[in-house]
């Protein structure tokens, strides 16, 4: 689903997500990580006040007009966070 979310990793890397599904997240950043890197991240959905903590793996880089695009795959995600992402994906727009 197309959306705008601020994402942070524990190493301090700031990212901006613009596409989120229950399995992957597309982000832009000025500090890229190599494909295969595992990152603990934190973000909040616009439909929920709780922060979501997850572990992701960088799958690939993507071309962007500004910054660097990365595709992140969710590896560890709490069941309630997965449910929230599924609800966001199926919510009427």
C-alpha distances in whole Angstrom, upper triangle without the diagonal:
4,6,10,11,15,16,19,21,25,26,25,23,20,17,14,11,8,5,5,6,9,11,10,9,10,13,16,19,23,24,22,23,24,23,24,24,23,22,21,19,18,15,15,12,12,13,16,19,19,18,17,19,18,19,18,19,19,18,19,19,17,19,18,20,21,21,20,16,16,14,14,15,15,19,20,18,19,19,18,15,14,14,12,9,10,11,8,6,9,10,11,10
4,7,10,13,15,18,21,24,26,24,22,19,15,12,9,6,5,7,9,12,14,12,10,10,11,14,17,20,22,21,22,24,23,24,24,23,22,22,19,18,15,15,12,12,14,16,19,20,19,18,20,19,21,19,20,19,19,19,18,16,17,16,17,18,18,18,15,15,14,15,16,17,21,22,20,22,22,21,17,17,17,15,12,13,14,10,9,12,12,12,10
4,7,10,12,16,19,22,24,22,19,16,13,10,7,5,6,7,10,13,15,13,10,10,11,13,16,19,21,20,22,24,23,25,24,23,21,20,17,16,12,11,9,9,11,14,16,17,16,16,18,18,20,18,20,19,20,20,19,17,18,16,18,17,18,18,15,15,15,15,17,17,21,21,19,21,21,19,16,16,17,14,12,14,14,10,10,13,12,13,11
4,7,10,13,16,20,21,19,17,13,11,7,6,5,7,9,13,15,17,14,11,10,9,11,13,16,18,19,20,23,23,24,23,22,20,19,16,14,11,10,9,9,12,14,15,16,15,15,17,17,19,18,20,19,20,20,19,17,18,15,16,15,15,16,14,15,15,15,17,18,21,21,19,21,22,20,17,18,19,16,14,16,16,13,13,17,15,16,14
4,6,10,13,16,18,16,14,11,8,6,5,7,9,9,12,14,16,14,10,10,9,11,12,16,17,17,19,22,21,23,21,20,17,16,12,10,7,7,7,8,11,12,13,13,11,12,14,14,16,16,18,17,19,19,19,18,19,17,18,17,16,16,14,14,14,14,16,16,19,19,17,18,20,18,15,16,17,14,13,16,16,13,14,17,17,18,16
4,7,10,14,15,12,11,8,6,5,6,9,12,12,15,17,18,15,12,12,9,10,10,13,14,15,17,20,21,22,20,18,15,14,10,9,6,8,9,10,14,14,13,14,11,12,13,14,16,15,18,17,19,19,18,18,19,17,18,16,15,15,14,14,15,14,17,16,19,19,17,19,21,20,16,18,20,17,15,19,19,16,18,21,20,22,20
4,7,10,12,10,8,6,5,6,7,10,12,11,14,15,16,13,10,11,8,10,10,13,13,13,14,17,18,19,16,15,11,10,7,6,5,8,10,12,15,15,14,13,10,10,10,11,12,12,14,14,17,17,17,17,19,17,19,17,15,14,13,12,13,11,14,13,16,16,15,17,19,18,15,16,19,16,15,18,19,17,18,22,21,24,22
4,7,8,6,6,5,6,8,10,14,15,15,17,18,18,16,13,13,11,11,10,12,11,13,13,16,18,18,15,13,10,9,6,5,7,10,13,16,18,17,16,15,11,11,10,11,11,12,14,14,17,18,18,19,21,19,21,18,15,15,15,14,15,13,15,14,16,16,15,17,20,20,16,18,21,19,17,21,22,20,21,25,25,27,26
4,5,5,5,7,8,11,12,16,17,16,18,18,18,16,13,14,12,13,11,13,11,12,11,14,15,15,12,10,7,6,4,6,9,13,16,19,21,19,19,16,13,12,9,10,9,10,12,12,16,17,17,19,21,20,22,20,17,16,15,13,14,12,14,13,14,14,15,17,20,20,17,19,22,20,19,22,24,22,23,27,27,30,29
4,5,7,10,12,15,16,20,21,20,22,21,20,19,17,18,16,16,14,16,13,14,13,16,18,17,13,11,8,6,6,8,11,15,18,21,23,21,20,17,14,13,10,11,10,12,14,15,19,20,20,22,25,24,26,23,20,19,19,17,18,15,17,16,16,15,16,17,21,21,18,20,24,22,21,25,26,25,26,29,30,33,32
4,6,9,12,15,17,21,22,21,23,23,22,20,18,19,16,16,13,13,11,12,11,14,16,16,12,11,8,9,9,11,14,18,21,24,26,24,23,21,17,16,14,14,13,13,14,15,18,19,19,21,23,23,25,21,18,17,18,16,18,16,18,17,18,17,19,21,24,25,22,23,27,25,24,27,29,27,28,32,32,35,34
4,6,10,13,15,19,21,21,23,24,23,20,18,18,15,14,11,12,10,12,12,16,18,18,15,14,11,10,10,11,13,16,19,22,24,23,21,20,16,16,14,15,15,15,16,16,20,20,19,21,23,21,23,19,16,16,17,16,18,16,19,19,20,19,20,22,25,25,22,24,27,25,24,27,29,26,28,31,31,34,32
4,6,10,13,16,18,18,21,22,21,18,15,15,11,11,8,8,7,8,9,13,15,16,13,13,10,11,9,11,12,16,19,21,24,23,22,20,17,16,15,15,14,13,14,13,17,17,16,17,19,18,19,16,13,12,13,13,15,14,17,17,18,19,19,22,25,25,21,23,26,24,22,26,27,25,26,29,29,32,30
4,7,10,13,16,16,19,21,20,17,14,13,10,9,6,8,8,10,12,15,17,18,16,15,12,12,10,10,11,14,16,18,21,20,20,19,15,15,14,15,15,14,16,15,18,17,16,17,18,16,17,14,11,12,12,12,15,14,17,17,19,20,19,22,25,24,20,22,25,22,21,24,25,22,23,27,27,29,27
4,6,10,12,13,16,18,17,14,11,10,6,6,5,8,8,9,11,15,16,17,15,15,12,12,10,10,10,13,14,16,19,19,19,18,15,15,14,14,14,13,14,13,15,15,13,14,15,13,15,12,10,10,9,9,12,11,14,15,18,18,18,21,23,23,19,20,23,20,18,22,23,20,20,24,24,26,24
4,7,9,11,15,17,17,14,10,8,5,5,7,10,12,12,14,17,18,19,18,17,15,15,12,11,10,12,12,14,17,18,18,18,15,15,15,15,16,15,16,14,16,16,14,14,15,12,14,12,10,10,9,10,12,12,15,16,19,20,19,21,23,22,18,19,22,19,17,20,21,17,18,22,21,23,21
4,6,7,11,13,14,10,7,6,4,7,9,13,14,13,15,17,17,19,17,17,15,15,12,11,9,11,11,12,15,16,17,17,15,13,14,14,15,13,15,13,15,15,14,13,14,13,15,13,12,12,9,9,10,10,13,13,17,18,17,19,21,20,16,16,19,16,13,16,17,14,14,18,18,20,18
4,7,10,14,14,11,8,6,6,8,11,15,17,16,18,20,19,21,20,20,18,18,15,15,12,13,12,12,15,17,19,19,17,16,18,17,18,16,17,15,16,15,14,13,14,12,14,13,13,13,10,11,11,12,14,15,19,20,19,21,22,21,18,18,19,17,14,16,17,13,13,16,16,18,15
4,7,10,11,8,6,5,7,10,14,17,18,17,18,20,18,20,20,19,18,18,15,15,13,13,12,13,15,17,19,19,17,16,17,16,17,14,16,15,14,14,14,13,15,14,16,16,16,14,11,11,9,10,12,13,17,18,17,19,20,19,16,15,17,15,11,13,15,11,10,14,15,16,14
4,7,8,6,4,7,9,12,15,19,20,18,19,20,18,19,19,18,16,16,14,13,11,12,10,12,13,14,17,17,15,13,14,13,14,12,14,14,14,15,16,15,17,17,19,19,18,17,13,12,10,9,10,10,14,15,13,16,16,16,12,11,13,11,8,10,12,9,8,12,13,15,14
4,5,5,6,9,12,16,19,22,22,21,20,21,19,19,20,18,17,17,15,15,13,14,11,14,14,15,18,17,16,14,15,13,15,13,14,15,15,16,17,17,20,20,22,22,22,20,16,14,11,10,10,9,13,14,12,14,14,14,11,9,11,10,6,7,10,8,6,10,12,15,15
4,6,8,12,14,18,21,24,24,22,21,22,20,19,19,17,17,16,15,15,14,14,12,15,15,15,18,17,15,12,13,11,13,12,14,15,15,17,19,19,23,23,26,25,24,22,19,16,13,11,9,8,11,11,9,11,11,11,9,6,8,9,5,6,9,9,8,11,13,16,17
4,7,11,14,17,19,23,22,20,19,19,16,16,16,15,15,15,14,15,15,16,15,18,18,18,21,19,17,14,14,11,11,10,11,12,12,14,17,17,21,21,25,24,23,20,17,14,10,9,6,5,8,10,10,12,13,14,11,9,12,12,9,10,13,13,11,14,17,19,20
4,7,10,13,16,19,19,17,16,16,14,14,14,13,13,14,13,14,13,15,14,17,18,19,21,19,17,14,14,11,11,9,9,10,9,11,13,14,17,17,21,21,19,16,13,10,7,5,4,6,9,12,11,15,15,16,13,11,14,14,10,12,15,13,12,15,17,20,20
4,6,10,13,16,16,14,14,16,14,15,14,14,13,13,11,12,11,13,12,15,17,17,19,18,16,13,13,11,12,9,10,10,10,11,12,12,15,15,18,18,16,14,10,8,6,5,6,8,11,13,13,16,17,17,14,13,15,14,11,13,15,13,12,16,17,20,19
4,7,10,14,14,12,13,14,13,15,15,15,14,15,13,14,13,15,14,16,19,20,21,21,18,16,16,14,14,11,12,10,10,10,10,9,11,11,14,14,13,11,7,6,5,6,9,11,15,17,16,19,21,21,17,16,19,17,14,16,18,15,14,18,19,21,19
4,7,10,11,10,11,14,13,15,15,15,13,14,12,13,12,14,14,16,19,20,21,20,17,16,16,14,14,12,12,10,11,11,10,9,11,10,13,11,10,8,6,5,7,8,11,13,16,18,17,20,22,22,18,18,21,19,16,19,20,17,17,21,21,23,21
4,7,9,8,11,14,14,17,16,16,15,16,14,15,14,16,17,18,21,22,23,22,20,18,18,17,17,15,15,12,13,12,10,9,10,8,10,8,6,5,4,6,9,11,14,16,19,21,21,24,26,25,22,22,24,22,19,22,24,20,20,24,24,26,23
4,5,6,9,12,14,17,15,16,14,15,13,15,14,17,19,20,23,24,24,23,20,19,18,18,17,15,15,12,15,13,11,11,12,10,11,9,5,5,7,8,11,12,16,17,20,21,22,25,27,27,23,24,26,24,22,25,26,23,23,27,27,29,27
4,6,10,13,15,18,16,17,15,17,16,17,17,20,22,23,27,27,27,26,23,22,21,21,20,18,17,15,17,15,12,13,13,11,12,8,5,6,9,11,14,15,19,21,23,24,25,28,30,30,26,27,30,28,25,28,30,27,27,31,31,32,30
4,7,10,13,15,13,14,13,15,14,16,17,21,23,25,28,27,27,26,22,21,20,19,18,16,15,13,15,14,12,13,14,13,15,12,8,8,10,10,14,14,18,19,21,22,23,26,29,29,26,27,30,28,25,29,30,28,28,31,32,34,32
4,7,9,12,10,12,11,14,14,16,18,21,23,25,28,28,28,26,23,21,20,18,16,14,12,9,12,10,8,11,12,12,15,12,9,6,8,7,11,11,15,17,19,20,22,25,28,28,25,25,28,27,24,27,29,27,26,30,31,33,31
4,7,9,6,9,9,12,13,16,18,21,23,26,28,28,28,26,23,21,18,16,14,11,10,7,10,9,9,12,14,15,18,16,12,10,10,8,10,10,13,15,16,18,20,23,26,27,24,24,27,26,24,27,29,27,26,30,31,34,32
4,6,6,9,11,14,15,19,21,24,26,28,31,30,31,29,25,23,21,18,15,12,9,7,8,8,8,12,14,16,19,18,15,11,11,9,11,11,13,16,16,19,21,25,27,29,25,25,29,28,25,28,30,28,28,31,33,35,34
4,6,9,11,14,16,19,21,24,25,28,30,30,30,28,25,22,20,17,14,11,7,5,5,5,7,11,14,16,20,19,16,13,12,9,9,9,11,13,14,17,19,23,25,27,24,23,27,26,23,25,28,27,25,29,31,33,32
4,6,10,13,15,19,21,24,25,28,30,29,30,28,25,21,19,16,12,9,6,5,6,8,11,15,18,20,23,23,19,16,15,11,11,10,10,12,12,15,18,21,24,26,23,22,26,26,23,25,28,27,26,29,31,34,33
4,6,10,12,16,18,22,24,27,29,28,28,26,22,19,17,14,10,8,6,5,8,10,12,15,19,20,23,22,18,15,14,11,11,10,11,12,12,14,17,20,23,25,22,21,25,25,23,25,28,26,26,29,31,34,33
4,7,10,13,16,19,21,25,26,25,25,23,19,16,13,10,7,6,4,7,10,12,14,17,21,22,25,23,20,17,16,12,12,9,9,10,9,10,13,17,20,21,19,19,22,22,20,23,26,24,24,28,29,32,32
4,6,10,13,16,19,22,24,22,22,20,16,14,11,8,6,5,6,8,11,14,15,18,21,21,24,22,18,16,15,12,12,9,10,10,10,10,12,15,19,20,17,18,21,21,19,22,24,23,23,27,28,31,30
4,7,10,14,17,20,22,20,19,16,13,11,7,6,4,6,9,11,14,17,18,20,23,23,26,24,20,19,17,15,14,11,11,10,10,9,10,13,16,17,14,16,19,18,17,20,23,21,22,26,27,30,29
4,7,10,13,16,18,17,16,14,10,8,6,5,6,7,10,12,15,17,17,19,22,21,24,21,19,17,16,14,13,10,11,10,11,10,10,13,16,16,13,14,18,16,15,18,20,19,20,23,24,27,26
4,7,10,14,15,13,13,10,7,5,5,6,9,10,14,15,18,20,20,21,24,22,25,22,20,19,18,16,16,13,14,12,13,12,11,12,15,14,11,14,16,14,14,17,19,17,19,22,22,25,24
4,7,10,12,11,10,9,6,5,7,9,11,12,15,16,19,20,20,21,23,21,23,21,19,19,17,16,15,13,14,13,15,14,12,13,15,14,11,13,15,12,12,15,16,14,16,19,19,22,21
4,7,8,7,7,6,5,6,9,11,14,15,19,19,22,23,23,23,25,23,25,23,22,21,20,19,18,16,17,15,17,16,13,13,15,13,10,13,14,10,10,14,14,12,15,17,16,19,19
4,5,5,7,8,8,8,11,13,16,16,20,20,22,23,23,23,25,23,25,23,22,22,20,19,18,16,17,15,18,17,14,14,15,12,9,11,12,8,8,11,11,8,11,14,13,15,15
4,6,7,10,10,11,15,17,20,20,23,23,25,26,26,25,26,24,25,24,23,24,22,21,20,19,20,19,22,21,17,18,18,15,13,15,14,10,11,13,12,9,12,14,12,14,13
4,7,9,11,12,16,17,21,21,24,25,26,28,28,27,29,27,28,27,27,27,24,24,22,21,21,19,22,21,17,17,16,13,12,13,12,8,10,12,9,7,11,12,10,12,12
4,6,8,9,13,15,19,20,24,25,27,28,29,28,30,28,30,29,28,27,25,24,23,21,21,19,21,19,15,14,14,11,10,12,11,8,10,13,11,10,13,15,13,16,16
4,7,9,13,16,20,21,25,26,28,30,30,30,32,30,31,29,28,28,26,25,25,22,23,20,22,20,17,15,16,13,12,15,14,11,13,16,14,13,17,19,17,19,19
4,6,10,13,17,19,22,24,26,28,29,29,31,30,31,29,28,27,26,24,23,21,21,18,19,17,14,12,14,10,9,13,13,10,12,16,15,14,17,19,18,21,21
4,7,10,13,15,19,21,23,25,26,26,28,27,29,27,25,24,23,21,20,18,18,15,17,14,12,11,14,11,9,13,14,11,12,16,16,15,17,20,19,22,22
4,6,10,12,16,18,20,22,23,24,27,26,28,26,24,23,21,19,18,15,15,12,13,11,8,8,11,9,6,10,11,10,10,14,14,13,16,19,19,22,22
4,7,10,14,16,19,21,22,24,26,26,28,26,24,22,21,18,17,14,13,10,11,9,7,8,11,11,8,11,14,13,13,16,17,17,18,21,22,25,25
4,6,10,13,15,18,20,21,24,24,27,25,23,21,19,16,14,11,10,7,7,5,5,8,11,12,9,10,13,13,12,15,17,17,18,21,22,25,25
4,7,10,13,16,18,20,23,24,27,25,22,20,18,15,13,9,8,6,5,5,7,10,13,15,12,13,16,16,15,17,20,19,20,23,24,28,28
4,7,9,12,14,16,20,20,24,22,19,17,15,11,10,6,5,4,5,7,9,12,15,17,14,13,17,17,15,17,20,19,19,22,24,27,27
4,6,9,12,15,18,19,23,22,19,16,14,10,8,5,5,7,7,10,12,16,18,20,17,16,20,20,17,20,23,22,21,24,26,29,29
4,6,8,11,15,16,20,19,16,12,10,7,6,5,6,9,10,13,15,19,21,23,19,19,22,22,19,21,24,22,21,25,27,29,28
4,7,10,14,16,19,19,17,13,11,7,5,6,7,10,11,15,17,20,22,24,21,19,23,23,19,21,24,23,21,24,27,29,28
4,7,10,13,16,17,14,11,8,6,5,8,10,13,15,18,20,24,25,27,23,22,25,25,21,23,26,24,22,26,28,30,28
4,7,9,13,13,11,7,5,4,6,9,12,16,18,21,22,26,28,29,25,24,27,26,23,25,27,25,23,27,28,30,28
4,6,10,11,10,7,5,6,7,11,14,17,20,23,23,27,29,29,26,24,27,26,22,24,26,24,22,25,27,28,26
4,7,9,9,7,6,9,11,14,18,21,24,26,27,30,32,32,28,28,30,29,25,27,29,26,24,28,29,29,27
4,5,6,6,6,9,12,15,19,21,24,27,27,30,32,32,28,27,30,28,25,27,28,25,24,27,27,28,25
4,7,8,9,13,16,19,22,25,28,30,30,33,35,34,30,30,32,30,27,29,30,27,26,29,29,29,26
4,7,9,12,15,18,22,24,27,29,29,32,34,33,29,30,32,29,26,29,30,27,26,29,29,30,27
4,7,10,13,16,19,22,24,26,26,29,32,31,28,28,30,28,25,28,30,26,26,29,30,31,28
4,7,10,13,16,19,21,24,24,28,30,30,26,26,29,27,24,26,28,25,24,28,29,30,28
4,7,10,13,16,19,21,22,25,27,27,23,23,26,24,21,23,25,22,21,25,26,27,25
4,6,10,13,15,18,19,22,24,25,21,20,23,22,19,21,24,21,20,24,25,27,25
4,7,10,13,16,16,20,21,22,19,18,21,20,16,18,21,19,17,21,23,25,24
4,7,9,12,13,16,18,19,16,15,18,18,15,17,20,18,17,20,22,25,24
4,6,9,10,14,16,17,14,13,16,16,13,15,18,17,16,19,21,24,24
4,6,7,10,12,14,11,10,13,14,11,13,16,16,15,18,20,24,24
4,7,10,12,15,12,11,15,16,14,16,19,19,18,21,23,27,27
4,7,9,12,10,10,13,14,13,15,18,18,18,21,23,27,27
4,6,8,6,6,10,11,10,12,15,15,16,18,20,24,25
4,5,5,6,9,10,11,12,14,15,17,19,20,24,25
4,5,5,6,9,10,11,12,14,15,17,18,22,24
4,5,5,6,9,10,10,12,14,15,16,20,22
4,5,5,6,9,10,10,12,14,15,19,20
4,5,5,6,9,10,11,13,14,18,19
4,5,5,6,9,10,11,12,16,18
4,5,5,6,9,10,10,14,16
4,5,5,6,9,10,13,14
4,5,5,6,9,12,14
4,5,5,6,10,12
4,6,5,9,10
4,6,9,10
4,6,9
4,6
4
